[in-house]
């Protein structure tokens, strides 16, 4: 069963949410957290939602309020919001989505059986939101970044000179602005609230780290760094052979593949054990 919800955040922003399945008191909730230039209905989003629902979980996918997606679920039509986004905003909104799950609107949870599953930048945001949050029992990372400093010298100079830089969306061809406030947020909070290393070290919860062997956007080295920082007694580590950044899934979604199914199965077993 698939349902749509809308969450108005404390800052007055709107978050669109899709749920797959039901809470039946046996298994928990898995919240999928998309990454940079991602959205809940991209490629594997609906497929993974249906997959986890089929295996007894309630799967929750959502769009961050400033990810650039508006009324059209598949196209970037809110580029002004995309430009004004920050990592701190995404962390705060993920925490609100977690609270939304705990509110009982989807049904009564058993204890704190919520898991976060973040892809790419969404993995780092998941780590930051999960740290110290007693509602989150386990975290899964797919191709998660180990640093928010991923911009060129040219882009940083553009921030100083023009107040914004641009990135190209390879799929749509759109030039997408990112305001200087995005970089200022990272610089201001990189030693505390936005420190990925500290979040991994202090997580204190079961953690799954998975990366594609052929990932050119987030190399396996970043997964190895996250593993190095983590509590090894609580961490699973997987390198998916012959897989790229999105585990060989494209948008629009056409079909699954052996590599992605391996990833899904490992992730399902992880959350089955710890939620």
TORTIMI-357937 format. One record per residue (C-alpha): residue in one letter; x, y, z. Coordinates in steps of 0.001 Angstrom, whole numbers, plus 524288, in hexadecimal, padded with zeros to 5 digits. Each point is the difference from the previous one (the first is absolute). Layout:
REM TORTIMI-357937
AXYZ...
REM end
This chain:
REM TORTIMI-357937
X800008000080000X8052D80D627FC20X7FBA280CDD80640X8039A80E4E7FE8BX801DB809AD80B31X8043D80E0D80182X807D18054280B82X800C280E6E8032AX80CCE8022C8070BX802BA808E980B77X80616809A77F672X7F3BB8001C7F78BX805607F7817F523X7F8B37F4D27F988X805167F2147FF54X7F9617F6057F733X7FFFA7F2258056FX7FC7D7F2E17FA1BX7FE487F3B48082EX800247F1F17FB5FX7F9CA7F51A8081AX7FAAD8004C80DD3X804DC7FFD480DE9X7FBF27F2A580505X807607FFE280CDAX809D77F6027FB59X809B48078A7F7EEX803EB80E2680039X8008080C257F7A0X80AA0802AE7F601X8015780E487FC0EX80703801C07F30DX807F980C987FF04X80362804987F24DX80C8E806E77FC65X8048B80BDD7F83BX7F7B9802157F3BDX7F7DF7F471804A6X7F1A87FED280369X7F6D97F5BE80569X7FAC97FBBA7F2C5X80D3B7FF3E7F95DX803837F2ED7F9F1X800937F60380AD7X7F7F7807C280A08X7F2927F9FB7FD97X806017F2B47FD44X807357FF5880CF8X7F3B8804C2806E0X7F83C7F4BD7FA54X80B077F67D802C4X800B78030280E89X7F12C800538011DX7FF5F7F2837F9E4X8092F7FB4680AABX7F7B98056480B09X8059980D8B8027AX7F97980D1E7FEB7X8087D807417F633X7FFCA80ED980019X80573808437F4F3X7FFA080EE17FFCBX804E480C3F7F94CX807C880A0180794X7F8E980CFD7FEE3X80B39806577F88CX8040B7F4D37F70BX7FA50807237F443X7F4357F72B7FE01X7F28880654800F1X7F2AB7FBC97FB22X806367F8787F4E0X805927F401806D1X80A147FD5C7F571X8057E80D207FBAAX807C080AE780693X7F6BC80B937FF86X803C9806EA80CACX80DEE803FD7FCF0X7FF3D80BC58091AX7FDF07F6D980B7AX80AB17F6E47FB25X8094180BA47FFF9X7FC6D803A680DF9X8016E7F253805CAX8099F7FCBE80AF9X804A77F39F80692X7FB4B804E780D35X7F268801B47FA4BX7FFF87F1FE7FAFCX8047D7FA9780D23X7F54C807758072AX7F5B37FB927F63AX8040C7F1BD80111X7FE728010C80EB0X7F2558054F7FDD6X7FCBF7F4A97F6FAX804937F6BB80AC5X7F71F8070C809AFX7F4EE7FF357F60AX8019D7F1397FFB5X7FFB87FFB080ED0X7F390808298006AX7F7B47F40D7FD28X7FAC2804FC7F317X8048B7F3927F917X7FC2C7F72480B56X805D17FCAE80D26X80E727FCCA7FFF3X805F97F5728087CX80A528067C80888X809518081B7F7A9X800577F7597F403X803CF80A377F5EBX80B377FE0B7F698X8060880A367F713X804CD7FC5E7F274X8078F80ADE7F967X805BD800977F251X80BCD8086E7FCA1X7FEA880D27806FCX7F3C27FA888064AX808BB7F625806D8X807C880AAC806AEX7F377807268039FX7FAC97F33F805ABX80C087FE598088FX7FECD80DE280521X7F1707FEB6802CEX8017F7F2AC8067EX80ABF803F680962X7FA0C8016780D77X7F23C7FD2E7FAFDX7F9F17F53E80836X7F52F7FDE67F609X809B57FA9F7F617X8047E7F20080220X808A67FDAB7F410X805C58072A7F459X802D27FB357F24BX80912807687F6D2X8001C7FE1B7F151X80B46806D07F8FEX800B8809CF80B22X8093680B8D7FF54X80A72801C580A68X8019880EBB7FE13X7F75A80B677FC0AX80B9D8071F7F9F0X7FE1B7FB457F20AX8015080CA87F877X80AB8804EE7F70BX8085680C088021FX7F8B2806567F4B7X7F2E57FDA380686X804C38055A80CFFX8053780C197F91BX7F2C4801C07F97AX7F98B7FFD080D54X808E180B1680440X7FE8C807F87F38DX7F1C47FDB97FC4AX7F9967FA7480C28X7FC807F35C7F90CX805B97F51E7F7D4X7F9637F69A7F6ABX7FFC67F1637FDBFX7FAD97F9677F3DBX7F59A7F59B800AAX805317F5F47F669X7F2857F9F47FE27X7F83280C627FD50X80AB0809537FB92X7FBA280A2480A06X809EB80942805EEX7FC847FFA680E71X8046380AE480909X8054A7FDE480DA2X8008C80C328085EX80BB4803BA8083DX7F7E47FD7080C37X8015F7F16D7FD27X80ED5800CB80132X7FF688093780B93X7F78D7F63A8075CX809EC7F5317FDABX80B8B8087180422X7F92B804F880C22X7FBE67F293804EEX80A567F6C67FA94X806317FD8E80D50X7F37E7FCF180758X7F21A7FE657FAEAX804547FCEF7F1FCX80BFC7F7D080320X7FDF47F2E57F92BX80BE07F9E980684X7FB1C8033E80D99X7F25C7FB1D7FCBBX805737F2F27FB59X808CA7FEB480BE8X7F5478035A809B8X7F4657F9737F957X7FF067F49E80986X7F6237F8BA7F78DX800A97F4DF7F623X8053E805597F334X800257FA6A7F242X80991805D37F62DX7FEC77FC137F1B4X806C88058D7F413X800FE7FC867F1BAX80D437FAEF7FBD0X7FF70808757F3B7X7FA2F80C2780648X8061880BFD7F993X7F82F80A04807D4X802C67FA9B80DA3X80B8C7F6D67FFADX801207F3BF80861X80ABD8075280746X7F5938088D8062BX7F8C77F3DA8049FX80CC67FB20805BFX801AA80CE280738X7F25A7FF03805C0X802ED7F22080429X80CE28045480615X7F8C980A1980839X7F5037F6D1803FAX7FEB37F66280B38X804277F36D7F92DX7F81E7F7AF80976X7F393806987FB28X803578019B7F19FX7FDF37F8127F39CX8081C803567F406X7FCA57FC5A7F200X806708031F7F30EX7F6AB7FC987F503X8080E7FB047F49AX7FD728052C7F241X7F72480ABC8056DX8008C80EC17FE64X7FAC280B438081BX7F1AB7FC697FE45X802D27F1687FF8DX7FD6A7FF8C7F160X7F2358058680140X7FC3C80B5E7F728X7F4D2809B27FF42X7F5967FDF77FB92X800187F28F80638X7FF897F4C57F64AX803B37F3D8807A4X8083B7FB3980B36X80CCC7F8887FEA6X808627F61680709X8086580A26806EAX7F48B807D38052CX7F8F47F3CD8049EX80C357FBE580771X8000C80D418068BX7F1867FF6B80345X8012F7F26F805CEX80BA0803D18088AX7F8E080C2E80488X7F3847F886802F8X807517F5F980831X806CB80B0180755X7F35E8070E8037BX7F9097F33D80312X80A797FD4C80A20X8006580D598065EX7F25C805F27FF32
REM end
